[in-house]
Amino acid sequence: MTFRNPNPRIGIYYHKIDINAIYHGKQFGSNKIDGNGFYLGHKSENNNMSVVFKGEEFVALGSFEKSRYDLEKIDGVYEIELILRVHIEYMHFVVKLGKFDECRVECGLKVPLSKVSPRRFERTKCRVR
């Protein structure tokens, strides 16, 4: 997972990130990144984030979702949505601005989970709300 800050003046301190994994509207896993958090300076990126979802939750699918699952199983690529709730604080150079925000980030992933599928995982741009 890569986080980018394109802003030339403001840095972002990430305090906590809650992540939910969703398959066709049904949550099947969750995880969090917290602890000491991390700082992302102006015009920089961090791609050292790794998150694992085991999918050990039972997901009840309706007939529509089941038919989509069957198509994805044939294709070997599954559509999974990640929803991140990110707790951040803004910094201007070395001064904390004291503003804590929680923003929502939505990422639509197409995950190849089949040895048959020739597709590879592709980078996804996420929407910040």
Backbone atoms as SQL, in Angstrom:
CREATE TABLE atoms (id INTEGER PRIMARY KEY, chain TEXT, resi INTEGER, resn TEXT, atom TEXT, x REAL, y REAL, z REAL);
INSERT INTO atoms VALUES
  (1, 'A', 1, 'MET', 'N', 0.849, -1.154, 0.000),
  (2, 'A', 1, 'MET', 'CA', 0.000, 0.000, 0.000),
  (3, 'A', 1, 'MET', 'C', 0.905, 1.231, 0.000),
  (4, 'A', 2, 'THR', 'N', 0.610, 2.162, -0.884),
  (5, 'A', 2, 'THR', 'CA', 1.417, 3.380, -0.999),
  (6, 'A', 2, 'THR', 'C', 0.578, 4.594, -0.622),
  (7, 'A', 3, 'PHE', 'N', 1.129, 5.443, 0.225),
  (8, 'A', 3, 'PHE', 'CA', 0.496, 6.703, 0.591),
  (9, 'A', 3, 'PHE', 'C', 1.308, 7.828, -0.035),
  (10, 'A', 4, 'ARG', 'N', 0.622, 8.790, -0.663),
  (11, 'A', 4, 'ARG', 'CA', 1.305, 9.927, -1.292),
  (12, 'A', 4, 'ARG', 'C', 0.788, 11.235, -0.720),
  (13, 'A', 5, 'ASN', 'N', 1.701, 12.185, -0.583),
  (14, 'A', 5, 'ASN', 'CA', 1.331, 13.544, -0.208),
  (15, 'A', 5, 'ASN', 'C', 1.879, 14.481, -1.285),
  (16, 'A', 6, 'PRO', 'N', 1.012, 14.960, -2.183),
  (17, 'A', 6, 'PRO', 'CA', 1.483, 15.841, -3.253),
  (18, 'A', 6, 'PRO', 'C', 1.633, 17.300, -2.829),
  (19, 'A', 7, 'ASN', 'N', 1.201, 17.638, -1.614),
  (20, 'A', 7, 'ASN', 'CA', 1.208, 19.031, -1.174),
  (21, 'A', 7, 'ASN', 'C', 2.642, 19.520, -0.937),
  (22, 'A', 8, 'PRO', 'N', 3.010, 20.690, -1.501),
  (23, 'A', 8, 'PRO', 'CA', 4.378, 21.189, -1.341),
  (24, 'A', 8, 'PRO', 'C', 4.651, 21.873, -0.005),
  (25, 'A', 9, 'ARG', 'N', 3.614, 22.151, 0.814),
  (26, 'A', 9, 'ARG', 'CA', 3.823, 22.901, 2.051),
  (27, 'A', 9, 'ARG', 'C', 3.386, 22.185, 3.324),
  (28, 'A', 10, 'ILE', 'N', 2.435, 21.285, 3.208),
  (29, 'A', 10, 'ILE', 'CA', 1.846, 20.645, 4.385),
  (30, 'A', 10, 'ILE', 'C', 2.289, 19.189, 4.464),
  (31, 'A', 11, 'GLY', 'N', 2.739, 18.769, 5.633),
  (32, 'A', 11, 'GLY', 'CA', 3.039, 17.372, 5.893),
  (33, 'A', 11, 'GLY', 'C', 1.853, 16.733, 6.601),
  (34, 'A', 12, 'ILE', 'N', 1.785, 15.439, 6.572),
  (35, 'A', 12, 'ILE', 'CA', 0.665, 14.732, 7.183),
  (36, 'A', 12, 'ILE', 'C', 1.219, 13.682, 8.143),
  (37, 'A', 13, 'TYR', 'N', 0.691, 13.692, 9.370),
  (38, 'A', 13, 'TYR', 'CA', 1.033, 12.667, 10.344),
  (39, 'A', 13, 'TYR', 'C', -0.156, 11.725, 10.447),
  (40, 'A', 14, 'TYR', 'N', 0.063, 10.455, 10.129),
  (41, 'A', 14, 'TYR', 'CA', -0.985, 9.444, 10.179),
  (42, 'A', 14, 'TYR', 'C', -0.946, 8.782, 11.559),
  (43, 'A', 15, 'HIS', 'N', -1.996, 8.999, 12.343),
  (44, 'A', 15, 'HIS', 'CA', -2.045, 8.421, 13.686),
  (45, 'A', 15, 'HIS', 'C', -2.537, 6.988, 13.675),
  (46, 'A', 16, 'LYS', 'N', -3.612, 6.738, 12.938),
  (47, 'A', 16, 'LYS', 'CA', -4.225, 5.415, 12.944),
  (48, 'A', 16, 'LYS', 'C', -4.974, 5.217, 11.636),
  (49, 'A', 17, 'ILE', 'N', -4.965, 3.979, 11.136),
  (50, 'A', 17, 'ILE', 'CA', -5.697, 3.653, 9.915),
  (51, 'A', 17, 'ILE', 'C', -6.487, 2.372, 10.172),
  (52, 'A', 18, 'ASP', 'N', -7.813, 2.473, 10.075),
  (53, 'A', 18, 'ASP', 'CA', -8.695, 1.309, 10.184),
  (54, 'A', 18, 'ASP', 'C', -9.085, 0.900, 8.771),
  (55, 'A', 19, 'ILE', 'N', -8.976, -0.393, 8.460),
  (56, 'A', 19, 'ILE', 'CA', -9.227, -0.865, 7.105),
  (57, 'A', 19, 'ILE', 'C', -10.258, -1.987, 7.128),
  (58, 'A', 20, 'ASN', 'N', -11.278, -1.865, 6.280),
  (59, 'A', 20, 'ASN', 'CA', -12.280, -2.913, 6.125),
  (60, 'A', 20, 'ASN', 'C', -12.214, -3.447, 4.709),
  (61, 'A', 21, 'ALA', 'N', -12.243, -4.763, 4.570),
  (62, 'A', 21, 'ALA', 'CA', -12.267, -5.422, 3.268),
  (63, 'A', 21, 'ALA', 'C', -13.700, -5.871, 3.000),
  (64, 'A', 22, 'ILE', 'N', -14.213, -5.511, 1.812),
  (65, 'A', 22, 'ILE', 'CA', -15.615, -5.743, 1.499),
  (66, 'A', 22, 'ILE', 'C', -15.719, -6.466, 0.160),
  (67, 'A', 23, 'TYR', 'N', -16.556, -7.493, 0.139),
  (68, 'A', 23, 'TYR', 'CA', -16.809, -8.239, -1.096),
  (69, 'A', 23, 'TYR', 'C', -18.282, -8.097, -1.441),
  (70, 'A', 24, 'HIS', 'N', -18.577, -7.359, -2.494),
  (71, 'A', 24, 'HIS', 'CA', -19.950, -7.112, -2.952),
  (72, 'A', 24, 'HIS', 'C', -20.866, -6.662, -1.811),
  (73, 'A', 25, 'GLY', 'N', -20.419, -5.648, -1.088),
  (74, 'A', 25, 'GLY', 'CA', -21.223, -5.057, -0.036),
  (75, 'A', 25, 'GLY', 'C', -21.178, -5.773, 1.299),
  (76, 'A', 26, 'LYS', 'N', -20.454, -6.886, 1.393),
  (77, 'A', 26, 'LYS', 'CA', -20.380, -7.653, 2.635),
  (78, 'A', 26, 'LYS', 'C', -18.951, -7.609, 3.176),
  (79, 'A', 27, 'GLN', 'N', -18.801, -7.158, 4.421),
  (80, 'A', 27, 'GLN', 'CA', -17.470, -7.102, 5.022),
  (81, 'A', 27, 'GLN', 'C', -16.997, -8.505, 5.373),
  (82, 'A', 28, 'PHE', 'N', -15.770, -8.839, 4.948),
  (83, 'A', 28, 'PHE', 'CA', -15.236, -10.160, 5.276),
  (84, 'A', 28, 'PHE', 'C', -13.956, -10.099, 6.082),
  (85, 'A', 29, 'GLY', 'N', -13.417, -8.922, 6.293),
  (86, 'A', 29, 'GLY', 'CA', -12.200, -8.813, 7.083),
  (87, 'A', 29, 'GLY', 'C', -11.935, -7.374, 7.478),
  (88, 'A', 30, 'SER', 'N', -11.143, -7.211, 8.517),
  (89, 'A', 30, 'SER', 'CA', -10.731, -5.870, 8.933),
  (90, 'A', 30, 'SER', 'C', -9.327, -5.959, 9.510),
  (91, 'A', 31, 'ASN', 'N', -8.669, -4.822, 9.512),
  (92, 'A', 31, 'ASN', 'CA', -7.315, -4.747, 10.026),
  (93, 'A', 31, 'ASN', 'C', -7.057, -3.300, 10.402),
  (94, 'A', 32, 'LYS', 'N', -5.986, -3.045, 11.079),
  (95, 'A', 32, 'LYS', 'CA', -5.642, -1.659, 11.416),
  (96, 'A', 32, 'LYS', 'C', -4.142, -1.471, 11.421),
  (97, 'A', 33, 'ILE', 'N', -3.770, -0.247, 11.138),
  (98, 'A', 33, 'ILE', 'CA', -2.374, 0.175, 11.232),
  (99, 'A', 33, 'ILE', 'C', -2.360, 1.270, 12.280),
  (100, 'A', 34, 'ASP', 'N', -1.821, 0.979, 13.429),
  (101, 'A', 34, 'ASP', 'CA', -1.704, 2.024, 14.443),
  (102, 'A', 34, 'ASP', 'C', -0.364, 1.877, 15.125),
  (103, 'A', 35, 'GLY', 'N', -0.294, 2.068, 16.374),
  (104, 'A', 35, 'GLY', 'CA', 1.014, 2.055, 17.025),
  (105, 'A', 35, 'GLY', 'C', 1.548, 3.471, 17.041),
  (106, 'A', 36, 'ASN', 'N', 2.753, 3.662, 16.526),
  (107, 'A', 36, 'ASN', 'CA', 3.360, 4.989, 16.531),
  (108, 'A', 36, 'ASN', 'C', 2.938, 5.853, 15.347),
  (109, 'A', 37, 'GLY', 'N', 2.250, 5.276, 14.370),
  (110, 'A', 37, 'GLY', 'CA', 1.867, 6.042, 13.196),
  (111, 'A', 37, 'GLY', 'C', 3.089, 6.351, 12.344),
  (112, 'A', 38, 'PHE', 'N', 2.903, 7.241, 11.387),
  (113, 'A', 38, 'PHE', 'CA', 4.030, 7.649, 10.556),
  (114, 'A', 38, 'PHE', 'C', 3.783, 9.035, 9.990),
  (115, 'A', 39, 'TYR', 'N', 4.870, 9.693, 9.646),
  (116, 'A', 39, 'TYR', 'CA', 4.810, 11.045, 9.090),
  (117, 'A', 39, 'TYR', 'C', 5.147, 10.985, 7.611),
  (118, 'A', 40, 'LEU', 'N', 4.383, 11.727, 6.828),
  (119, 'A', 40, 'LEU', 'CA', 4.631, 11.815, 5.399),
  (120, 'A', 40, 'LEU', 'C', 4.848, 13.284, 5.067),
  (121, 'A', 41, 'GLY', 'N', 6.096, 13.635, 4.811),
  (122, 'A', 41, 'GLY', 'CA', 6.453, 15.027, 4.530),
  (123, 'A', 41, 'GLY', 'C', 5.854, 15.529, 3.229),
  (124, 'A', 42, 'HIS', 'N', 6.037, 16.830, 2.983),
  (125, 'A', 42, 'HIS', 'CA', 5.478, 17.405, 1.763),
  (126, 'A', 42, 'HIS', 'C', 6.153, 16.802, 0.527),
  (127, 'A', 43, 'LYS', 'N', 5.342, 16.600, -0.485),
  (128, 'A', 43, 'LYS', 'CA', 5.776, 16.016, -1.760),
  (129, 'A', 43, 'LYS', 'C', 6.567, 14.728, -1.566),
  (130, 'A', 44, 'SER', 'N', 5.981, 13.780, -0.825),
  (131, 'A', 44, 'SER', 'CA', 6.678, 12.515, -0.607),
  (132, 'A', 44, 'SER', 'C', 5.680, 11.360, -0.626),
  (133, 'A', 45, 'GLU', 'N', 6.214, 10.151, -0.549),
  (134, 'A', 45, 'GLU', 'CA', 5.357, 8.972, -0.509),
  (135, 'A', 45, 'GLU', 'C', 5.973, 7.911, 0.381),
  (136, 'A', 46, 'ASN', 'N', 5.107, 7.015, 0.856),
  (137, 'A', 46, 'ASN', 'CA', 5.525, 5.908, 1.699),
  (138, 'A', 46, 'ASN', 'C', 4.883, 4.653, 1.117),
  (139, 'A', 47, 'ASN', 'N', 5.687, 3.710, 0.695),
  (140, 'A', 47, 'ASN', 'CA', 5.133, 2.469, 0.156),
  (141, 'A', 47, 'ASN', 'C', 5.571, 1.259, 0.973),
  (142, 'A', 48, 'ASN', 'N', 5.754, 1.468, 2.269),
  (143, 'A', 48, 'ASN', 'CA', 6.183, 0.386, 3.151),
  (144, 'A', 48, 'ASN', 'C', 5.030, -0.248, 3.927),
  (145, 'A', 49, 'MET', 'N', 3.793, 0.022, 3.520),
  (146, 'A', 49, 'MET', 'CA', 2.641, -0.512, 4.242),
  (147, 'A', 49, 'MET', 'C', 2.216, -1.847, 3.641),
  (148, 'A', 50, 'SER', 'N', 2.067, -2.826, 4.490),
  (149, 'A', 50, 'SER', 'CA', 1.613, -4.135, 4.052),
  (150, 'A', 50, 'SER', 'C', 0.485, -4.575, 4.978),
  (151, 'A', 51, 'VAL', 'N', -0.647, -4.947, 4.398),
  (152, 'A', 51, 'VAL', 'CA', -1.810, -5.349, 5.181),
  (153, 'A', 51, 'VAL', 'C', -2.316, -6.684, 4.643),
  (154, 'A', 52, 'VAL', 'N', -2.662, -7.591, 5.540),
  (155, 'A', 52, 'VAL', 'CA', -3.143, -8.918, 5.153),
  (156, 'A', 52, 'VAL', 'C', -4.572, -9.098, 5.645),
  (157, 'A', 53, 'PHE', 'N', -5.421, -9.632, 4.763),
  (158, 'A', 53, 'PHE', 'CA', -6.779, -10.011, 5.126),
  (159, 'A', 53, 'PHE', 'C', -6.914, -11.506, 4.894),
  (160, 'A', 54, 'LYS', 'N', -7.333, -12.219, 5.904),
  (161, 'A', 54, 'LYS', 'CA', -7.429, -13.669, 5.786),
  (162, 'A', 54, 'LYS', 'C', -8.808, -14.122, 5.322),
  (163, 'A', 55, 'GLY', 'N', -9.821, -13.290, 5.454),
  (164, 'A', 55, 'GLY', 'CA', -11.147, -13.654, 5.003),
  (165, 'A', 55, 'GLY', 'C', -11.732, -14.837, 5.736),
  (166, 'A', 56, 'GLU', 'N', -11.584, -14.860, 7.030),
  (167, 'A', 56, 'GLU', 'CA', -12.067, -15.981, 7.817),
  (168, 'A', 56, 'GLU', 'C', -13.510, -15.791, 8.276),
  (169, 'A', 57, 'GLU', 'N', -14.148, -14.732, 7.834),
  (170, 'A', 57, 'GLU', 'CA', -15.535, -14.473, 8.193),
  (171, 'A', 57, 'GLU', 'C', -16.457, -15.110, 7.166),
  (172, 'A', 58, 'PHE', 'N', -17.593, -15.620, 7.606),
  (173, 'A', 58, 'PHE', 'CA', -18.600, -16.158, 6.703),
  (174, 'A', 58, 'PHE', 'C', -19.294, -14.991, 6.009),
  (175, 'A', 59, 'VAL', 'N', -19.444, -15.070, 4.696),
  (176, 'A', 59, 'VAL', 'CA', -20.111, -14.023, 3.936),
  (177, 'A', 59, 'VAL', 'C', -21.325, -14.637, 3.254),
  (178, 'A', 60, 'ALA', 'N', -22.515, -14.203, 3.655),
  (179, 'A', 60, 'ALA', 'CA', -23.755, -14.699, 3.046),
  (180, 'A', 60, 'ALA', 'C', -24.034, -13.887, 1.790),
  (181, 'A', 61, 'LEU', 'N', -24.117, -14.557, 0.658),
  (182, 'A', 61, 'LEU', 'CA', -24.366, -13.884, -0.610),
  (183, 'A', 61, 'LEU', 'C', -25.783, -14.161, -1.078),
  (184, 'A', 62, 'GLY', 'N', -26.425, -13.108, -1.600),
  (185, 'A', 62, 'GLY', 'CA', -27.731, -13.280, -2.225),
  (186, 'A', 62, 'GLY', 'C', -27.546, -13.854, -3.627),
  (187, 'A', 63, 'SER', 'N', -28.646, -14.053, -4.335),
  (188, 'A', 63, 'SER', 'CA', -28.567, -14.673, -5.664),
  (189, 'A', 63, 'SER', 'C', -27.777, -13.808, -6.651),
  (190, 'A', 64, 'PHE', 'N', -27.939, -12.479, -6.589),
  (191, 'A', 64, 'PHE', 'CA', -27.194, -11.590, -7.488),
  (192, 'A', 64, 'PHE', 'C', -25.693, -11.666, -7.199),
  (193, 'A', 65, 'GLU', 'N', -25.331, -11.571, -5.917),
  (194, 'A', 65, 'GLU', 'CA', -23.914, -11.636, -5.546),
  (195, 'A', 65, 'GLU', 'C', -23.319, -13.004, -5.871),
  (196, 'A', 66, 'LYS', 'N', -24.120, -14.069, -5.705),
  (197, 'A', 66, 'LYS', 'CA', -23.651, -15.419, -6.011),
  (198, 'A', 66, 'LYS', 'C', -23.371, -15.566, -7.505),
  (199, 'A', 67, 'SER', 'N', -24.222, -14.989, -8.347),
  (200, 'A', 67, 'SER', 'CA', -23.978, -15.073, -9.800),
  (201, 'A', 67, 'SER', 'C', -22.730, -14.280, -10.183),
  (202, 'A', 68, 'ARG', 'N', -22.505, -13.144, -9.526),
  (203, 'A', 68, 'ARG', 'CA', -21.274, -12.373, -9.792),
  (204, 'A', 68, 'ARG', 'C', -20.048, -13.141, -9.314),
  (205, 'A', 69, 'TYR', 'N', -20.171, -13.817, -8.161),
  (206, 'A', 69, 'TYR', 'CA', -19.075, -14.645, -7.652),
  (207, 'A', 69, 'TYR', 'C', -18.737, -15.753, -8.657),
  (208, 'A', 70, 'ASP', 'N', -19.766, -16.408, -9.198),
  (209, 'A', 70, 'ASP', 'CA', -19.535, -17.478, -10.171),
  (210, 'A', 70, 'ASP', 'C', -18.794, -16.958, -11.403),
  (211, 'A', 71, 'LEU', 'N', -19.157, -15.759, -11.872),
  (212, 'A', 71, 'LEU', 'CA', -18.456, -15.160, -13.019),
  (213, 'A', 71, 'LEU', 'C', -17.006, -14.830, -12.674),
  (214, 'A', 72, 'GLU', 'N', -16.793, -14.293, -11.477),
  (215, 'A', 72, 'GLU', 'CA', -15.431, -13.959, -11.047),
  (216, 'A', 72, 'GLU', 'C', -14.585, -15.218, -10.864),
  (217, 'A', 73, 'LYS', 'N', -15.213, -16.281, -10.402),
  (218, 'A', 73, 'LYS', 'CA', -14.495, -17.539, -10.215),
  (219, 'A', 73, 'LYS', 'C', -14.007, -18.080, -11.559),
  (220, 'A', 74, 'ILE', 'N', -14.833, -17.958, -12.583),
  (221, 'A', 74, 'ILE', 'CA', -14.434, -18.383, -13.929),
  (222, 'A', 74, 'ILE', 'C', -13.303, -17.500, -14.448),
  (223, 'A', 75, 'ASP', 'N', -13.446, -16.181, -14.239),
  (224, 'A', 75, 'ASP', 'CA', -12.448, -15.214, -14.707),
  (225, 'A', 75, 'ASP', 'C', -11.155, -15.286, -13.898),
  (226, 'A', 76, 'GLY', 'N', -11.258, -15.670, -12.608),
  (227, 'A', 76, 'GLY', 'CA', -10.084, -15.750, -11.740),
  (228, 'A', 76, 'GLY', 'C', -9.699, -14.426, -11.106),
  (229, 'A', 77, 'VAL', 'N', -10.542, -13.394, -11.291),
  (230, 'A', 77, 'VAL', 'CA', -10.266, -12.068, -10.727),
  (231, 'A', 77, 'VAL', 'C', -11.482, -11.639, -9.915),
  (232, 'A', 78, 'TYR', 'N', -11.245, -11.281, -8.652),
  (233, 'A', 78, 'TYR', 'CA', -12.326, -10.929, -7.738),
  (234, 'A', 78, 'TYR', 'C', -12.292, -9.432, -7.429),
  (235, 'A', 79, 'GLU', 'N', -13.483, -8.829, -7.382),
  (236, 'A', 79, 'GLU', 'CA', -13.593, -7.407, -7.055),
  (237, 'A', 79, 'GLU', 'C', -13.753, -7.256, -5.544),
  (238, 'A', 80, 'ILE', 'N', -12.789, -6.595, -4.939),
  (239, 'A', 80, 'ILE', 'CA', -12.787, -6.378, -3.494),
  (240, 'A', 80, 'ILE', 'C', -12.618, -4.886, -3.250),
  (241, 'A', 81, 'GLU', 'N', -13.387, -4.372, -2.323),
  (242, 'A', 81, 'GLU', 'CA', -13.294, -2.953, -1.984),
  (243, 'A', 81, 'GLU', 'C', -12.643, -2.811, -0.612),
  (244, 'A', 82, 'LEU', 'N', -11.698, -1.889, -0.520),
  (245, 'A', 82, 'LEU', 'CA', -11.107, -1.544, 0.772),
  (246, 'A', 82, 'LEU', 'C', -11.622, -0.177, 1.172),
  (247, 'A', 83, 'ILE', 'N', -12.059, -0.061, 2.406),
  (248, 'A', 83, 'ILE', 'CA', -12.467, 1.230, 2.951),
  (249, 'A', 83, 'ILE', 'C', -11.550, 1.530, 4.117),
  (250, 'A', 84, 'LEU', 'N', -10.824, 2.624, 4.008),
  (251, 'A', 84, 'LEU', 'CA', -9.885, 3.026, 5.051),
  (252, 'A', 84, 'LEU', 'C', -10.442, 4.239, 5.779),
  (253, 'A', 85, 'ARG', 'N', -10.390, 4.203, 7.092),
  (254, 'A', 85, 'ARG', 'CA', -10.694, 5.383, 7.907),
  (255, 'A', 85, 'ARG', 'C', -9.351, 5.831, 8.473),
  (256, 'A', 86, 'VAL', 'N', -8.924, 6.993, 8.020),
  (257, 'A', 86, 'VAL', 'CA', -7.571, 7.466, 8.310),
  (258, 'A', 86, 'VAL', 'C', -7.648, 8.652, 9.270),
  (259, 'A', 87, 'HIS', 'N', -6.961, 8.542, 10.398),
  (260, 'A', 87, 'HIS', 'CA', -6.898, 9.618, 11.390),
  (261, 'A', 87, 'HIS', 'C', -5.585, 10.367, 11.174),
  (262, 'A', 88, 'ILE', 'N', -5.690, 11.627, 10.769),
  (263, 'A', 88, 'ILE', 'CA', -4.493, 12.388, 10.395),
  (264, 'A', 88, 'ILE', 'C', -4.418, 13.724, 11.127),
  (265, 'A', 89, 'GLU', 'N', -3.203, 14.247, 11.156),
  (266, 'A', 89, 'GLU', 'CA', -2.936, 15.577, 11.699),
  (267, 'A', 89, 'GLU', 'C', -2.015, 16.279, 10.712),
  (268, 'A', 90, 'TYR', 'N', -2.293, 17.552, 10.463),
  (269, 'A', 90, 'TYR', 'CA', -1.516, 18.312, 9.483),
  (270, 'A', 90, 'TYR', 'C', -0.362, 19.040, 10.165),
  (271, 'A', 91, 'MET', 'N', 0.764, 19.144, 9.443),
  (272, 'A', 91, 'MET', 'CA', 1.927, 19.865, 9.950),
  (273, 'A', 91, 'MET', 'C', 2.430, 20.818, 8.874),
  (274, 'A', 92, 'HIS', 'N', 2.756, 22.030, 9.282),
  (275, 'A', 92, 'HIS', 'CA', 3.365, 23.008, 8.382),
  (276, 'A', 92, 'HIS', 'C', 4.820, 23.147, 8.800),
  (277, 'A', 93, 'PHE', 'N', 5.692, 22.555, 8.011),
  (278, 'A', 93, 'PHE', 'CA', 7.112, 22.432, 8.330),
  (279, 'A', 93, 'PHE', 'C', 7.262, 21.718, 9.673),
  (280, 'A', 94, 'VAL', 'N', 7.636, 22.369, 10.773),
  (281, 'A', 94, 'VAL', 'CA', 7.797, 21.668, 12.053),
  (282, 'A', 94, 'VAL', 'C', 6.666, 21.982, 13.029),
  (283, 'A', 95, 'VAL', 'N', 5.687, 22.766, 12.624),
  (284, 'A', 95, 'VAL', 'CA', 4.602, 23.178, 13.508),
  (285, 'A', 95, 'VAL', 'C', 3.367, 22.314, 13.247),
  (286, 'A', 96, 'LYS', 'N', 2.890, 21.628, 14.300),
  (287, 'A', 96, 'LYS', 'CA', 1.644, 20.887, 14.176),
  (288, 'A', 96, 'LYS', 'C', 0.500, 21.890, 14.159),
  (289, 'A', 97, 'LEU', 'N', -0.393, 21.723, 13.207),
  (290, 'A', 97, 'LEU', 'CA', -1.510, 22.651, 13.085),
  (291, 'A', 97, 'LEU', 'C', -2.636, 22.321, 14.054),
  (292, 'A', 98, 'GLY', 'N', -2.519, 21.192, 14.754),
  (293, 'A', 98, 'GLY', 'CA', -3.492, 20.849, 15.783),
  (294, 'A', 98, 'GLY', 'C', -4.851, 20.449, 15.239),
  (295, 'A', 99, 'LYS', 'N', -4.943, 20.204, 13.964),
  (296, 'A', 99, 'LYS', 'CA', -6.218, 19.817, 13.372),
  (297, 'A', 99, 'LYS', 'C', -6.208, 18.315, 13.117),
  (298, 'A', 100, 'PHE', 'N', -7.052, 17.601, 13.828),
  (299, 'A', 100, 'PHE', 'CA', -7.199, 16.163, 13.623),
  (300, 'A', 100, 'PHE', 'C', -8.382, 15.933, 12.706),
  (301, 'A', 101, 'ASP', 'N', -8.205, 15.132, 11.732),
  (302, 'A', 101, 'ASP', 'CA', -9.275, 14.797, 10.799),
  (303, 'A', 101, 'ASP', 'C', -9.380, 13.297, 10.673),
  (304, 'A', 102, 'GLU', 'N', -10.562, 12.870, 10.333),
  (305, 'A', 102, 'GLU', 'CA', -10.749, 11.475, 9.941),
  (306, 'A', 102, 'GLU', 'C', -11.287, 11.518, 8.527),
  (307, 'A', 103, 'CYS', 'N', -10.562, 10.948, 7.610),
  (308, 'A', 103, 'CYS', 'CA', -11.048, 10.917, 6.240),
  (309, 'A', 103, 'CYS', 'C', -11.305, 9.475, 5.831),
  (310, 'A', 104, 'ARG', 'N', -12.134, 9.337, 4.839),
  (311, 'A', 104, 'ARG', 'CA', -12.507, 8.015, 4.330),
  (312, 'A', 104, 'ARG', 'C', -11.885, 7.851, 2.954),
  (313, 'A', 105, 'VAL', 'N', -11.234, 6.709, 2.760),
  (314, 'A', 105, 'VAL', 'CA', -10.584, 6.405, 1.490),
  (315, 'A', 105, 'VAL', 'C', -11.200, 5.113, 0.959),
  (316, 'A', 106, 'GLU', 'N', -11.615, 5.127, -0.307),
  (317, 'A', 106, 'GLU', 'CA', -12.236, 3.955, -0.919),
  (318, 'A', 106, 'GLU', 'C', -11.368, 3.472, -2.070),
  (319, 'A', 107, 'CYS', 'N', -11.048, 2.175, -2.047),
  (320, 'A', 107, 'CYS', 'CA', -10.202, 1.579, -3.073),
  (321, 'A', 107, 'CYS', 'C', -10.910, 0.368, -3.670),
  (322, 'A', 108, 'GLY', 'N', -11.151, 0.387, -4.960),
  (323, 'A', 108, 'GLY', 'CA', -11.743, -0.750, -5.653),
  (324, 'A', 108, 'GLY', 'C', -10.636, -1.594, -6.263),
  (325, 'A', 109, 'LEU', 'N', -10.450, -2.806, -5.765),
  (326, 'A', 109, 'LEU', 'CA', -9.366, -3.673, -6.231),
  (327, 'A', 109, 'LEU', 'C', -9.909, -4.792, -7.106),
  (328, 'A', 110, 'LYS', 'N', -9.117, -5.197, -8.066),
  (329, 'A', 110, 'LYS', 'CA', -9.392, -6.404, -8.844),
  (330, 'A', 110, 'LYS', 'C', -8.248, -7.354, -8.545),
  (331, 'A', 111, 'VAL', 'N', -8.553, -8.371, -7.750),
  (332, 'A', 111, 'VAL', 'CA', -7.527, -9.248, -7.217),
  (333, 'A', 111, 'VAL', 'C', -7.534, -10.590, -7.944),
  (334, 'A', 112, 'PRO', 'N', -6.449, -10.915, -8.671),
  (335, 'A', 112, 'PRO', 'CA', -6.371, -12.223, -9.323),
  (336, 'A', 112, 'PRO', 'C', -6.022, -13.298, -8.291),
  (337, 'A', 113, 'LEU', 'N', -6.919, -14.258, -8.141),
  (338, 'A', 113, 'LEU', 'CA', -6.704, -15.315, -7.145),
  (339, 'A', 113, 'LEU', 'C', -6.777, -16.703, -7.766),
  (340, 'A', 114, 'SER', 'N', -6.337, -16.800, -8.984),
  (341, 'A', 114, 'SER', 'CA', -6.409, -18.088, -9.661),
  (342, 'A', 114, 'SER', 'C', -5.107, -18.346, -10.399),
  (343, 'A', 115, 'LYS', 'N', -4.688, -19.580, -10.407),
  (344, 'A', 115, 'LYS', 'CA', -3.489, -19.948, -11.169),
  (345, 'A', 115, 'LYS', 'C', -3.792, -19.949, -12.659),
  (346, 'A', 116, 'VAL', 'N', -5.082, -20.030, -13.005),
  (347, 'A', 116, 'VAL', 'CA', -5.501, -20.075, -14.401),
  (348, 'A', 116, 'VAL', 'C', -5.462, -18.680, -15.040),
  (349, 'A', 117, 'SER', 'N', -5.766, -17.647, -14.240),
  (350, 'A', 117, 'SER', 'CA', -5.846, -16.294, -14.776),
  (351, 'A', 117, 'SER', 'C', -4.460, -15.757, -15.126),
  (352, 'A', 118, 'PRO', 'N', -4.290, -15.242, -16.358),
  (353, 'A', 118, 'PRO', 'CA', -2.996, -14.671, -16.732),
  (354, 'A', 118, 'PRO', 'C', -2.809, -13.255, -16.184),
  (355, 'A', 119, 'ARG', 'N', -3.844, -12.711, -15.548),
  (356, 'A', 119, 'ARG', 'CA', -3.768, -11.336, -15.056),
  (357, 'A', 119, 'ARG', 'C', -2.884, -11.234, -13.823),
  (358, 'A', 120, 'ARG', 'N', -2.293, -10.054, -13.691),
  (359, 'A', 120, 'ARG', 'CA', -1.506, -9.742, -12.502),
  (360, 'A', 120, 'ARG', 'C', -2.218, -8.627, -11.757),
  (361, 'A', 121, 'PHE', 'N', -1.877, -8.465, -10.495),
  (362, 'A', 121, 'PHE', 'CA', -2.485, -7.394, -9.716),
  (363, 'A', 121, 'PHE', 'C', -2.047, -6.056, -10.283),
  (364, 'A', 122, 'GLU', 'N', -3.000, -5.150, -10.462),
  (365, 'A', 122, 'GLU', 'CA', -2.715, -3.828, -10.993),
  (366, 'A', 122, 'GLU', 'C', -2.903, -2.787, -9.912),
  (367, 'A', 123, 'ARG', 'N', -2.062, -1.761, -9.955),
  (368, 'A', 123, 'ARG', 'CA', -2.188, -0.641, -9.014),
  (369, 'A', 123, 'ARG', 'C', -3.548, 0.014, -9.164),
  (370, 'A', 124, 'THR', 'N', -4.095, 0.468, -8.054),
  (371, 'A', 124, 'THR', 'CA', -5.406, 1.104, -8.053),
  (372, 'A', 124, 'THR', 'C', -5.291, 2.466, -7.402),
  (373, 'A', 125, 'LYS', 'N', -5.857, 3.470, -8.048),
  (374, 'A', 125, 'LYS', 'CA', -5.948, 4.783, -7.405),
  (375, 'A', 125, 'LYS', 'C', -7.214, 4.805, -6.558),
  (376, 'A', 126, 'CYS', 'N', -7.099, 5.341, -5.375),
  (377, 'A', 126, 'CYS', 'CA', -8.208, 5.355, -4.439),
  (378, 'A', 126, 'CYS', 'C', -8.833, 6.747, -4.376),
  (379, 'A', 127, 'ARG', 'N', -10.082, 6.792, -3.929),
  (380, 'A', 127, 'ARG', 'CA', -10.801, 8.056, -3.784),
  (381, 'A', 127, 'ARG', 'C', -10.790, 8.472, -2.319),
  (382, 'A', 128, 'VAL', 'N', -10.421, 9.727, -2.066),
  (383, 'A', 128, 'VAL', 'CA', -10.444, 10.280, -0.709),
  (384, 'A', 128, 'VAL', 'C', -11.718, 11.092, -0.565),
  (385, 'A', 129, 'ARG', 'N', -12.464, 10.823, 0.494),
  (386, 'A', 129, 'ARG', 'CA', -13.731, 11.549, 0.718),
  (387, 'A', 129, 'ARG', 'C', -13.673, 12.300, 2.014);
